[in-house]
């Protein structure tokens, strides 16, 4: 076991023992935990840099996403504990969050990325394949038709777009329809990967198609789709086309993240504001300039990224008011795949259901830490995040050790790297289902857009023929 392993497991032990035995005020303990978590995020970022792929790794992507999802809210709650909308003590949710981070680091150290040779290329390359424009157009038409159907079952385009604050309620039970719409992004993304991987420029048509397909997803009310699309595009460009220095990426990422989180988020909250203040005549520009800034911090930690608060809620309920679920999350994952009319019911304890499912009008995104704690407590959190860390390390290992890679493989690896933060944010089953559907979606898109399966069959046949000719020529040379 390396010194890094020992340090990670020591950090896990210190977090558990410190929170269990400390007699310090909760705010002091929370501050110490936030400092430890900050060190952990920096540690994970450093593990994700320095290889032949620079910062374009699953480790770095996960660490970068951890900042807005968990670390910043933990610091905000520590500075102003009144923002934590739960009766749980301040240090408990921050302790579980910090514990999960160090468990993930320990898991990621189980598989160290291979060290490439000095001659290794900084980018990956794929087979030289042609892109089927017809397939892209067909997928685009198919996606738009499914979007029209989604709006039709929810009262039409106007009724759907004007109720984006209720998007989770409107989209409930329509998972496969949402997945079909996502091919508006999958198809052009596969085409971009194909051209960049073979050393060719993307061209304005593919760029425009990808931007249009990704932007259309905003009408579903899910900002995560736009963030995932931007991250996939950036990672594929850096891995396949040309490395970009991190100092150039950070400012753009910060501005884009702010606009996605607060800009689009404020537009969605404006619709809720109109419903709760029917007698006021506040316009959208007025709300964005005068009201939204006053609500920004509270909306951020208790609406946009309320994962830490939900971890505190779960810690307060279990085991004091409800028993551990002992694996029901896995049953919900398999049930989620079944169409809603045929889906078997998986019971939830009344105390848990009352807090996490207060009404059908609002659906919480339960973070993976809360899901794991609901199943088996703190040991469940440690085990689940050890596995997540091992998955992150596996992705990086595959990206580091290969220079020639198939289009399907690079799309799957990049999608996994980008979807892991969504898994952390939405837990099981929701986050796991979207991860699986995204992986399957990009694979299907790659096969249909490039026709790689047929080409691979021909390539194998050609190699067999060429190999037999070489063997025959060799036998002829050794004859007397």
C-alpha positions in Angstrom: 0.0 0.0 0.0 1.5 3.4 -1.0 1.8 6.4 1.2 -1.0 8.1 -0.8 -3.3 5.2 0.1 -2.4 5.5 3.7 -3.0 9.2 3.7 -6.5 8.8 2.1 -7.6 6.1 4.5 -6.1 8.1 7.5 -8.2 11.0 6.4 -11.3 8.8 6.3 -10.6 7.6 9.8 -9.9 11.1 11.1 -13.2 12.4 9.7 -15.2 9.6 11.3 -13.5 9.7 14.6 -13.3 13.5 14.8 -17.1 13.9 14.2 -18.0 11.1 16.6 -15.8 12.2 19.5 -15.4 15.9 19.1 -16.7 18.3 21.8 -16.0 21.4 19.8 -18.8 23.7 18.6 -20.3 22.5 15.4 -19.1 25.6 13.5 -15.5 25.0 14.5 -15.8 21.3 13.4 -17.4 22.4 10.2 -14.6 24.8 9.4 -12.0 22.1 10.0 -13.9 19.8 7.7 -14.2 22.4 5.0 -10.4 22.9 5.1 -9.9 19.2 4.8 -12.4 19.0 2.0 -10.6 21.8 0.2 -7.3 19.9 0.5 -9.0 16.8 -0.8 -10.3 18.6 -3.9 -6.9 20.0 -4.7 -5.4 16.5 -4.2 -7.9 15.0 -6.6 -7.2 17.7 -9.2 -3.4 17.0 -8.9 -4.1 13.3 -9.4 -6.0 14.2 -12.6 -3.2 16.2 -14.2 0.4 15.6 -15.3 -0.2 12.7 -17.6 -0.1 12.7 -21.4 -3.8 14.0 -21.5 -2.9 16.9 -19.2 -6.1 18.0 -17.3 -8.6 16.1 -19.7 -9.2 13.3 -17.2 -12.1 11.9 -15.2 -10.3 12.8 -12.0 -9.9 16.4 -12.9 -13.5 16.7 -14.2 -14.9 15.2 -11.1 -12.8 17.5 -8.8 -13.8 20.5 -10.9 -17.5 19.6 -10.6 -17.1 18.9 -6.8 -16.3 22.6 -6.3 -19.8 24.1 -7.1 -21.7 21.0 -6.1 -20.4 20.4 -2.6 -17.3 22.4 -1.5 -18.7 25.9 -2.1 -22.1 25.1 -0.4 -20.2 23.6 2.6 -18.2 26.8 3.0 -21.4 28.9 2.6 -23.2 26.9 5.3 -20.2 27.3 7.6 -20.1 31.0 7.1 -23.9 31.4 7.5 -25.4 28.4 9.3 -28.9 29.9 9.0 -28.9 29.0 5.3 -28.9 25.3 6.1 -32.6 24.4 5.9 -32.5 21.3 8.1 -32.5 20.6 11.8 -29.4 18.5 11.4 -26.3 19.9 13.1 -24.0 21.9 10.8 -21.1 19.5 11.0 -23.0 16.3 10.2 -23.7 16.8 6.5 -20.3 18.4 5.9 -18.6 15.4 7.6 -20.5 13.0 5.3 -19.6 15.0 2.2 -15.9 15.2 3.3 -15.9 11.5 4.1 -17.2 10.6 0.6 -14.5 12.7 -1.1 -11.6 11.0 0.7 -13.2 7.6 0.1 -13.4 8.5 -3.6 -9.7 9.5 -3.6 -8.8 6.3 -1.9 -10.7 4.3 -4.5 -9.1 6.3 -7.4 -5.6 5.3 -6.0 -6.4 1.6 -6.5 -5.6 1.9 -10.2 -2.9 4.4 -11.0 -2.8 5.6 -14.6 -0.1 4.1 -16.7 2.9 6.4 -17.3 3.2 7.0 -21.1 6.5 7.1 -22.8 8.0 10.5 -23.7 7.1 9.9 -27.4 3.4 9.5 -26.6 1.1 11.9 -28.4 -0.9 14.4 -26.4 -4.0 13.5 -28.4 -5.8 10.3 -29.3 -6.6 9.2 -32.8 -9.4 7.1 -34.3 -10.0 5.3 -37.6 -10.5 7.4 -40.7 -14.2 7.1 -41.1 -16.8 9.1 -43.1 -19.7 10.8 -41.4 -23.2 10.0 -42.7 -25.0 13.4 -43.1 -28.2 11.5 -43.8 -28.0 9.7 -40.4 -27.5 13.0 -38.6 -30.5 14.6 -40.4 -32.7 11.6 -39.6 -31.7 11.6 -35.9 -32.3 15.4 -35.8 -35.8 15.0 -37.3 -36.5 12.1 -34.9 -35.4 14.1 -31.9 -37.6 17.1 -32.9 -40.6 14.9 -33.4 -40.1 13.4 -30.0 -39.8 16.9 -28.5 -43.0 17.9 -30.2 -44.7 14.8 -28.7 -43.3 15.7 -25.2 -44.9 19.1 -25.5 -48.1 17.7 -26.9 -48.7 15.4 -23.9 -48.1 18.3 -21.6 -50.6 20.7 -23.1 -48.7 22.1 -26.1 -45.6 24.2 -26.6 -46.9 27.3 -24.8 -48.1 25.4 -21.7 -44.8 23.5 -21.6 -42.4 26.4 -22.0 -44.2 28.6 -19.6 -44.0 26.0 -16.8 -40.2 25.2 -16.9 -40.1 25.6 -13.1 -42.2 22.4 -13.0 -40.1 20.6 -15.6 -39.4 17.6 -13.3 -43.1 17.1 -12.8 -43.9 17.5 -16.5 -41.2 15.1 -17.6 -42.0 12.4 -14.9 -42.7 9.0 -16.5 -41.4 10.1 -19.9 -37.8 9.0 -19.5 -37.5 7.2 -22.8 -39.0 10.1 -24.7 -36.5 12.4 -23.1 -33.7 10.0 -24.1 -34.9 10.0 -27.7 -34.7 13.8 -27.7 -31.1 13.6 -26.5 -30.1 12.2 -29.9 -30.2 15.8 -31.0 -26.9 16.0 -29.1 -25.7 12.4 -29.5 -25.6 12.3 -33.3 -23.6 15.5 -34.0 -21.3 14.7 -31.1 -20.4 11.3 -32.6 -19.8 13.0 -35.9 -17.5 15.6 -34.3 -15.5 12.9 -32.5 -15.2 11.0 -35.8 -13.7 13.9 -37.7 -11.5 15.2 -34.9 -10.2 11.7 -34.2 -9.0 11.3 -37.8 -7.3 14.7 -37.9 -9.9 16.6 -39.8 -11.7 19.9 -39.0 -15.3 19.6 -37.9 -16.8 22.0 -40.4 -19.6 24.6 -39.8 -22.5 22.2 -40.4 -21.5 19.8 -37.6 -20.8 22.6 -35.2 -24.1 24.3 -35.9 -26.0 21.0 -35.6 -24.4 20.3 -32.2 -25.1 23.8 -30.9 -28.6 23.7 -32.1 -29.3 20.2 -30.8 -27.8 21.0 -27.4 -29.6 24.3 -27.1 -33.0 22.9 -27.9 -32.7 20.7 -24.8 -33.1 23.9 -22.7 -36.8 23.9 -23.4 -37.0 20.7 -21.2 -35.9 22.9 -18.3 -32.9 20.8 -17.4 -29.7 22.9 -17.2 -27.6 19.9 -16.7 -28.1 18.8 -20.3 -26.4 22.0 -21.5 -23.5 21.6 -19.0 -23.0 18.0 -20.0 -22.9 18.9 -23.7 -20.4 21.7 -23.1 -18.1 19.4 -21.1 -18.3 16.6 -23.6 -17.5 18.9 -26.5 -14.5 20.4 -24.6 -13.0 17.0 -23.5 -13.4 15.5 -27.0 -11.7 18.5 -28.6 -8.8 18.4 -26.1 -8.4 14.6 -26.4 -8.8 14.3 -30.1 -8.1 17.6 -31.8 -5.7 19.9 -29.9 -4.8 20.4 -26.2 -5.9 23.7 -24.6 -4.0 25.2 -21.6 -6.0 25.1 -18.4 -5.5 28.9 -17.9 -7.5 29.5 -21.1 -10.3 27.1 -20.1 -10.9 28.3 -16.5 -12.2 31.8 -17.3 -14.6 30.5 -20.0 -15.8 27.6 -17.7 -16.4 30.1 -14.8 -18.5 32.4 -17.0 -20.4 29.6 -18.6 -21.1 27.9 -15.3 -22.4 31.2 -13.8 -24.7 31.7 -16.7 -26.0 28.1 -16.6 -26.5 28.0 -12.9 -27.7 31.5 -12.1 -28.8 32.9 -15.5 -31.0 30.1 -16.6 -31.8 29.3 -13.0 -33.2 32.8 -12.4 -35.4 32.5 -15.5 -36.9 29.3 -14.1 -37.4 30.9 -10.7 -39.1 33.9 -12.3 -42.0 31.6 -13.2 -42.3 30.4 -9.6 -42.1 34.0 -8.4 -45.0 35.0 -10.6 -47.1 32.1 -9.2 -46.3 33.0 -5.6 -46.8 36.8 -6.2 -49.8 37.0 -8.5 -50.7 40.6 -7.6 -47.3 42.0 -8.5 -46.5 43.1 -12.1 -42.7 42.4 -12.1 -41.2 41.8 -15.5 -38.4 39.4 -16.2 -35.7 42.1 -16.6 -36.8 43.7 -13.4 -36.7 40.4 -11.6 -33.2 39.6 -13.0 -31.8 43.0 -12.0 -33.5 43.7 -8.7 -34.8 40.5 -7.1 -32.7 37.6 -8.3 -29.4 39.0 -6.9 -30.9 39.2 -3.4 -32.0 35.6 -3.6 -28.8 34.4 -5.3 -27.0 32.8 -2.3 -30.1 31.2 -0.8 -31.3 29.9 -4.1 -27.8 28.5 -4.8 -27.4 26.4 -1.7 -31.1 25.5 -1.2 -32.3 25.0 -4.8 -29.6 24.9 -7.5 -27.2 22.7 -5.5 -29.0 21.6 -2.4 -27.2 18.3 -2.1 -25.4 19.1 1.2 -28.7 20.2 2.7 -30.4 16.9 1.6 -27.5 14.9 3.1 -28.3 16.7 6.4 -31.9 15.9 6.1 -31.2 12.2 5.5 -28.7 12.1 8.4 -31.4 13.5 10.7 -34.1 11.0 9.7 -32.0 7.8 9.6 -31.7 5.9 11.9 -33.6 8.1 14.4 -37.0 8.0 12.6 -36.6 5.3 9.9 -34.5 2.2 9.4 -31.8 1.9 6.8 -33.1 0.7 3.4 -30.5 -2.1 2.9 -30.3 -1.9 -0.9 -33.7 -0.7 -2.0 -31.9 1.9 -4.2 -30.7 -1.0 -6.4 -34.3 -2.2 -6.7 -35.5 1.3 -7.7 -32.7 1.4 -10.3 -34.0 -1.7 -12.0 -37.6 -0.6 -11.6 -36.8 2.7 -13.3 -35.9 0.9 -16.5 -39.5 -0.6 -16.7 -42.1 1.7 -18.4 -44.1 3.6 -15.8 -47.5 1.8 -16.3 -45.7 -1.6 -15.7 -43.2 -0.4 -13.1 -43.4 -2.3 -9.7 -43.6 -0.1 -6.6 -40.7 0.0 -4.2 -41.9 1.1 -0.8 -40.3 4.0 1.1 -40.5 4.6 4.9 -43.1 7.3 5.6 -40.6 9.5 7.4 -38.2 9.4 4.4 -41.0 9.9 1.9 -42.4 12.9 3.8 -39.1 14.7 3.7 -37.7 13.7 0.3 -40.9 13.4 -1.7 -43.1 16.2 -0.2 -45.3 16.5 -3.3 -45.6 15.5 -7.0 -45.0 19.1 -8.0 -41.3 19.1 -6.9 -38.7 16.3 -7.2 -35.5 16.5 -5.2 -32.2 15.4 -6.8 -30.9 13.2 -4.0 -27.1 13.1 -4.0 -25.2 9.9 -4.0 -23.9 10.5 -0.5 -27.5 10.6 0.8 -28.5 7.5 -1.3 -25.5 5.5 0.1 -26.2 6.6 3.7 -29.9 5.6 3.4 -28.8 2.1 2.5 -26.1 1.3 5.0 -25.1 4.4 6.9 -21.5 5.6 7.0 -20.0 2.2 5.9 -22.3 2.4 2.8 -20.9 5.9 2.0 -17.3 4.7 2.2 -17.9 1.6 0.1 -19.9 3.3 -2.6 -17.4 6.1 -3.1 -14.5 3.7 -3.1 -16.2 2.1 -6.1 -16.8 5.5 -7.7 -13.1 6.3 -7.3 -12.1 3.0 -8.9 -14.4 3.8 -11.8 -12.8 7.2 -12.2 -9.4 5.6 -12.2 -10.4 3.0 -14.7 -11.5 5.7 -17.2 -8.3 7.6 -16.8 -6.2 4.4 -17.2 -8.0 3.7 -20.5 -7.4 7.2 -21.7 -3.7 7.2 -20.7 -2.7 3.9 -22.1 -4.2 4.2 -25.6 -3.3 6.4 -28.5 -5.3 4.6 -31.2 -8.9 4.2 -30.1 -12.3 3.6 -31.7 -14.9 6.4 -31.9 -17.3 4.4 -29.7 -14.7 3.9 -27.0 -13.6 7.5 -26.8 -17.3 8.7 -26.7 -18.2 6.2 -24.0 -15.1 7.1 -21.8 -15.7 10.9 -22.2 -19.4 10.4 -21.4 -18.6 8.4 -18.3 -16.2 11.1 -17.2 -18.8 13.8 -17.6 -21.7 11.9 -16.2 -20.0 10.9 -12.9 -20.7 14.4 -11.5 -24.3 14.0 -12.5 -24.3 10.6 -10.7 -22.9 12.4 -7.6 -25.5 15.1 -7.9 -28.6 12.9 -8.5 -27.6 9.6 -6.9 -29.4 6.3 -7.5 -31.6 5.6 -9.4 -31.9 9.0 -11.3 -28.2 9.8 -11.8 -27.3 6.2 -12.6 -30.1 5.9 -15.2 -29.0 9.1 -17.0 -25.4 7.8 -17.0 -26.4 4.5 -18.5 -28.7 6.1 -21.1 -26.1 8.7 -22.1 -23.5 5.9 -22.6 -25.8 3.8 -24.6 -27.0 6.8 -26.6 -23.5 7.9 -27.7 -22.6 4.3 -28.7 -25.7 4.0 -30.8 -25.1 7.4 -32.4 -21.5 6.5 -33.2 -22.5 3.2 -34.9 -25.2 4.8 -37.0 -23.4 8.0 -37.9 -20.2 6.3 -38.9 -21.3 2.8 -39.9 -18.2 1.6 -38.1 -19.6 -1.8 -37.4 -19.8 -2.6 -41.1 -16.4 -1.1 -41.8 -14.9 -3.1 -39.0 -16.2 -6.3 -40.5 -14.7 -5.4 -43.8 -11.4 -4.4 -42.1 -11.2 -7.7 -40.3 -11.9 -9.6 -43.5 -9.2 -7.6 -45.3 -6.7 -8.2 -42.6 -7.4 -12.0 -42.8 -6.9 -12.0 -46.5 -3.7 -9.9 -46.3 -2.4 -12.1 -43.5 -3.0 -15.3 -45.4 -1.2 -13.9 -48.4 1.8 -13.0 -46.3 1.9 -16.5 -44.8 1.7 -18.1 -48.2 4.5 -15.8 -49.4 6.6 -16.8 -46.4 6.1 -20.5 -47.1 7.1 -20.0 -50.8 10.3 -18.3 -49.7 11.5 -21.2 -47.5 10.8 -23.9 -50.1 14.1 -25.3 -51.7 
